[in-house]
Amino acid sequence: MKEVMPRLLHALTDPSQAVRRAASEAIGELDPPSELLRTMPDLLASPDVEIKRSAMLALLQIESSAWLASLRKAMQDPDAD
């Protein structure tokens, strides 16, 4: 899993919406430990709304309360609509 997570996280920034969605779903299915997702706060703070949405979708699929504060903050962004 340590080998694939950097690639999946990078795929969340791909120009293709289909690639971002597939990466989000894969991250949710893998349910990685939090230390493998340490770049997620940067993705959630991205000025690119589509990247932010992809990161949010990935975190929403992970059953962990560790990301709730980051998700709340990202959801308050008026551009995230």
C-alpha positions, 0 to 999 in steps of 0.5 A: 500500500505504501507504494500505491498511495503516493500515486493515488494522491497524485491522481487526485490532481489529474486534469481528468475528472474520471481519473480523480474520481477513480483515485478517490474511490480507490483510496476509500476502498484501501482505507489507508492509515492516516500517515499515508494521507499526510498530503490531504490537507494540502489537497483540501486547501487547493485553490482548484475546486475540482482537486478539493472535491476529489480530496473530500470525496476520498476522505468521506469514503474513509471510515475515520474521524481523524479528518472531520476537522479538515473536511469541515474547514474545506466545506466552508469554502464558498468556492467548493459549491 
